């Protein structure tokens, strides 16, 4: 994700009543009627259905068919095959094959991966981010399995593929997003939020990318999404996978959004320079910061391991250690998540050793909350 120029007048959580009134106006617009697209970054999208209160979302009027979805991404090139039928690794480093729970009462931060089933969680990989595989009917069993391994889960309740939340023009539909979130209203997530099994709610992926959404999803809309999530689950941290410097580029007061995300790819530049800037922006905004790496596509080519995307390379063990240690040297980081779990790549001896070293560093990391 590329850095954008910072606004000369960024607003923080603590700017008082005027900021609160501004936010209420934003949320009221975002959850109203008529989905007309996202013409500017400052405008909150308006839904196409009849006006509905925030807790009784209207049925979306756009009817683009949703694809079958089992992963967070469906790359066109599969040089490295995603999760196969290889059985989960055996973990003998903790009693009974379980790991020490990564919850607020214990030190360290989660070291996880996107799309890692609970059965693969070990003393090394202590968390996962799941979207596509989740449904209202299976989420409790998935969370229970994660809890049994002492792991932490970031949940993406609007599924994995972006098509689920796009209108007929290929733009983001706040209406469709809310409809998917509403399916979980009757599911009892409270115990998993309370004990830390749920690390946070992943609201949306890369809202800044026009290539992904047709039009930028404005920062104000991201905050409105966080407000919608908090209205249902006040105690669940609201997360977005975009850098804080982008969030800071618009004069939005982030009251409900809890954290941004910095995922390193070598094509972005120097890892130390970049993460330092993102930590500073997160602090100015009063937001937490998740960090991690694109280990499957973000390498510099030295590994010679083909990535998921054509022309990209997976990171070498040396790269994992170098970049990962820089990221974990940031005491402000509240979790470390890599993209994405792959049995053949994660099963390599050199990669396993590099991941194990980073996991130990994550366990010794200052326990940092994603809710600042």
PyMOL commands that set and color helices and strands:
alter all, ss='L'
color gray80, all
select helices_A, chain A and resi 17-30+95-97+118-120+139-148+162-165+174-182+190-194+210-213+219-232+244-247+266-268+271-285+317-328+343-346+349-363
alter helices_A, ss='H'
color red, helices_A
select strands_A, chain A and resi 111-114+127-130+152-155+198-205+238-241+259-264+288-293+333-338
alter strands_A, ss='S'
color yellow, strands_A
deselect
rebuild
show_as cartoon
